[in-house]
Amino acid sequence: MKILHTSDWHLGHMLYNHERTDEQEAMLSQMADIVKDEKPDAFLLCGDVYHTPQPSAAVQTMFTNALVKIHDANPNMVIVVTAGNHDSGSKHDIFRTPWKALKVHTIGALHNEHPDEHIIGIPGKGYIIAIPYANERNIPEGFFQKLLDMVATRNTNGLPVVMTAHTTVKGCDFSGHDHSTEYNVGGIDTIDIKQMGEGYDYLALGHIHHEQFVHTGKHNVRYSGTPIAVSFDENYAHSVSMVEIGKHGERPRVTTIGIENPHPLVTLPTEGMTTWEEARDLLVRYPDNIPAYIRLNVGIDDFLPVGANEEAVRQTEGKQCRFCLINAKRKDTQKGEAKVLTVQEFKSENPTDIARRFSEDKGIPFDEEMMGLFKETIEMVNADMRDN
């Protein structure tokens, strides 16, 4: 079985109020071209199709048009789309029936009472177990293994078994994800790979934006990563993963196919921080004819000069690049001195870190119980946003 593994398209993402439709359309066009050239048996989109739970009509139209083009590029291919934590699961489930006419399977929520909904058989090729994002407390114990066992009883011909998931696996490289830790990345708590069960030949993961294998000793657990960068800190190559599996029990053969971004994200300087004056000069010297989004990394003692952002915008007038922000970082404070955040630093802070700082300032211990309650509240808010 040959599959194209991709995830985290984040369609509708705005970069500091700049529309990214042209880039996203270019990425989708490349997806269709890759399908036409490679002729995979299955196309797996493992969550975070959209950047927000309530995408605009134009963004949803872009997605549906892209799926039709991808289908037309290889009509015999099965397409499987699962919801991520940025998506509304119900939006993916609404049109499940008509999508099947194009061999498209959309799965937005867990079907505990009807687990067969998660199993997609590709005659003569293999099985796909498609699992969307779900909060860990809503996943029945042993649910993954139950699905794998169901497939095992049907797989009498030793066909490849592929499972999808949208989650944070312990030990993954979460480079590029702001304010993440080994315990939580992008709002999803880390799980041990053992919780995913045994019996799959390849585990196609979504959520982490850096393409990688997660070390298990079997070389079969992989994040495809996002095809175009969502933040300036994702300063690594972006691609899709082409996976080939001969039969059940064989090690997958994986190759990557790069996705070109016509409007890349560029940080000046490329390493470290510099003064405002030097950063401004780098912006002035940036070539007029090279498209890019620009971030300036500036170290400050106090505050940026008044009008610095306006001046940066003026320096890009007539250029094809678009200025996004000055990433102003306050230089290290003296020991014992309270940390004062710039507006940019405050906006980029993790909500849990802000709550902890506020609690400590009030002399209230921010213990594990309080952290658990706070994280549960955030998850309830996020779930409400996804479902409405």
N, C-alpha and C positions, 0 to 999 in steps of 0.2 A: 504494500500500500504506500502511496506517495501523497504526502499532505503538505500544504502551505500553512504555516503557523504564523499568525500575526495577532497583535493585540494593541490596546491603548491608542486608538486613533484620535480620541478627544476632539471629534468634529465640533465646530462651533467655538473652539478656544480663541479667545481674544488675548493678544499680547500687549499689555499696557495700552488698551484702547485701539490697537491696530488690528484690523480685520485680517484674517489669514486664509480667506477663501481660496485665493489663487494657489497658495502652497498646498492646501488640502486637496484641491482639485487635481493638482499635479501629482500628488502622492497616489490618489485613487486611480488616476490614469495609468501610473506605473504598475499598480496592482493588477489591473486588467491585462497589461502587456505581459507581465510575468506569468500569469495564468495561461495566456495564449501560447507562450513559448514553452512552458514547463509541463503543461497538461496534468496537474495533480488530480488525484482521485477525490480529494477532500480539501476544502478551504476552511480553516478554523480561525474565527475572530473571537478571541478570548477576553471579552469585556472592555469596558470604558469605550464604547462606540462613540458616545457623546461626551462633551466636557461637563455638561450640566444635566440634571434630571429633566429639565424642561427646555429642550432645544427649540429653536425657532422653526417655523414651517419651512423656511428656506434651507436650513441645515438638514432637516429630516428629508427634504426632497433631494438634497445632494447625496445623502446616504442611500436612499432607495434607488436613485438613478445609477449610482455606482454599483450596487448589488446586481442590477439588471445587466449592466455592461460586463461585470465579472462573470456572471452566468453565461452570457452570450459568447464570451471568450473561450468557454469550454462547457458546452451544454450538458455533458455527461457527468460533470463534477457535482458532488454534494457540498453545500455550503452550510456551515454551522455557526450561528451567532449566539453568544451568551452574554448576559448583562454583567456589568462590573459595578463597583461601588459608586461610580459617578452617574450611572444610568438609572432610569426608572424601569424596574422590572416589568411593571404592568404595560408600559409602552411596547416592550418587546413581545409580550404575550398577545396583544390585541390582534395582530394580523398573522398569527401563526398558520391558520388554515389556508388563506390565499397564497402565502409565501411558498407553501409546499408544492404548488404547481410548477415552481422554478427550482425545485429540489433545495429550497432554503429552509432550514430549521432554526427558528428563533426560540430561545429559552430564557425567560426572564426571572423565574422564581423556582424554588425547590418544590417538587411534587412528591411530598412524603407518602401520600396515600396511593399515588400512581407512579412508582419509580420507573416504570417502562418508558415514561415520557422522556427520560434522560438517555435512553439507549437508542442509538441510531445505527442500524446495520447497513453496510455497503456490500451488496451481494458479490461474493467471490473475492472481495478485497479485505474486509475487516470490520471492526466495530469501533464506534466512537461513543464514549460516555461523556456527555456534556453537562457540566455543572456550573451554574452561574454563581455570582457572589452572593453570600448569605452570612449574616452575623453568626459567629461560632455557636452562640447559645441557641440558635434556631436550627442547627444541624443535628439531627438525631444521632445518637452514639452508634457508630458502626455503619453509617449511611454509605460511605464510599466503598467499604468492603462489601456491603450488601449488593451494590450495583456490579462490582467486579465479579462477585460470585454468580450473579444472575447471568452475566455474559459468559462466564466459564462453562456453565452448563449447556449453553447454546453453541459454543465455539468448538464443535466437534472436528472441524477441519484444520485447526491450528492456525487460524488467521490472526493477523496483528490486532492488538487491542490498544486504543489510544484514549486517554482520559484528559479532560480539560478542567481547569479551575482558575479562579481569580482571587488570589490571596497572597499573603506574605509567608514565605517558607523560611524557617530558621537557617541561618548561614548564607543567605543571599547577599549579593553586593548591591546596596541601595544607593549608590553614588548618584547624585543629581536630585534626590528627594530632600527637600528642605526639612530641617528640624526633625529628622527621623532617627530612630535608635534601633538597636538590635532587637528590641521588644515590640516596636510598633513602627510601621512605615505607611505613610499616607492614610492614617486613620484605621489601618487594619492590623490587629495584633498578630504577632508571629506564631506560627504553628509548627510543630515538628512534622517532618515528612512522613513519619510512621503513621500519623493520623490519616494519611491519604490511602492507606491500605496497600495490598500487594496483589499483583496479577496484571498490571498494565505494562505495555512495552515502551510507552512514551507518555509522559505527563506534560501536556501543553499548558503552560502557565501564563497568566496575565497579571498586571498590576505594577510590577517593577519595570522601570523604563530602560534599564541597562540590559541589553541582551547577554545571556549567560547560561551556562549549565550550573545547576546547584549540585554540589558534590555529594554523591551518595555511593560512589564506587561502581555504579552501573551506567553512567553517562546517558541517562534517559529522562532526566528531569530538567526542563528548560523554560526560561523566560525568553520570548522572542524580542521583547523590548518594544518601544514605540517607534513607528516608522519615521516620524519627524519630531524634533525636540519640542518639548512643552515649556522648558525653562532654560535660562542661560547656563545653569549648572550642569545640564546634560551635554557636556562637551565631549561626546564620544560618537562613534559611528552609529548610524541607525539603519535598520535592515528588516527583512523578513527571513524566516527560517524555512528551508525546504528539507523535509524529512522523508526518508525512505526506509521501510521496514519489510524484510523479506517474508518472515513468518513469525508466529508467536514464539517468544523466547529469544529472538535474535536482537542484537544490539542495533539501535537505529543509526543510520548514516545521515548526518546533518551538514548542510551547507548553508551559507548566508548569501543573500542577494541584497546589495545595497540600494537604498532609496535616496535619490538626490533631492535636496531642498533648494529650490530656486531663490530662496530668500533666507539664508542661514542666520543663526544667532551668533553675534560676535561680541566678545568682551575686550575692552581696551583699558589698561594693557592686558596682554594675554595671560600674564602671571602676576600675582600679588596686587598691591595697591600703589597708587601714586598720588601726587598732589593734584589739586583742582587745575592749576595752571598747566601742568604737563598733560593731564587727561584732555583738557580742552585743545591743546596743540595736536594731540594724536587724532582727535576728531576732525580738526581742520585739515590735516594731511590725509585723511582717509579718502581713497580714490572716489571721484564723482560718479563713475560709471559702474560701480560694483554694488548690486543690491544686497542689503543686510539689515538686520535689526541690531542696534548698537546699545550696549550697556557700558557705562564708565565706572570703574572701580576706584574710588577716591577715599584716601585716609584723611580724617579730620581731627583737629584738636578740640574744636568747639562745634561750629556749625559751618555749613557751606556759605559762600558769599551770597548776598541777596541777589536774586535774579539769575542764579547759576543755571537752573533748568531752562529758562527762557533763552539764555545765551546759547546753550547747547542746541536747542531747537533751531535757532537762527543759523548756526554753523552748518546745519545739514540742508538748509534751503538750496534747492537746485541740484542736490545730490540724489542718487537713487536709494541711499540708505535711509533708515528711519530711526531717529533717536527714541529710546525707550525710557531709560532712567539713569540717574546717578546713584550707584550703590555706595552710599556714604557709610563708612564704618568708623566709629569713634576709636581712637587709639586707646590702648590699655589704660585703665584708670589706676590710680594709686591703690595700694592694698588697704582695704577697709573703707574705701570710698564707694558710695552707692553708685550703681550703674544707671546712667541716664540714657534713655533710648532716643534715637532720632525717630522721626515719623516713619521712615522707610524700615528701620529695624523693628519698630512696633508692629507694622503691617505684616512683616515676615515671621513674627514670632509664633510658635506653636501655642494654641489656646491653653494647653495644660501648663506650659511654662509660665504664661501670664498669670494663670490662677494660682500657681505655686508661689510666684513672687508676691502677689497681692496678699495671700494667706500669711506668708512669712512677715510681710510688712505690718500686718495686723497682730502678729504674735500668736497666730493660730497654727498648730502643727498640720502640715499637709501630708498626712499619713497614707498608707496604702488603701484604707477604707474610703477616705475622702477622694483619693485619686480614682478609685474604682467607680464611685458615684458620679464623679465629674465626667469620666469617659463614657459611662452609660448614658448620661444626659446628652452628650455630644452625638452619640450614636442614634439616640431617639430622634434628635433634631434632623440628622442626616437622613434617617429612614423616612421621616415625614416628608422631607423635601423630595426624596425619590418617588414616593407613592402618590404625591399630589400633582 
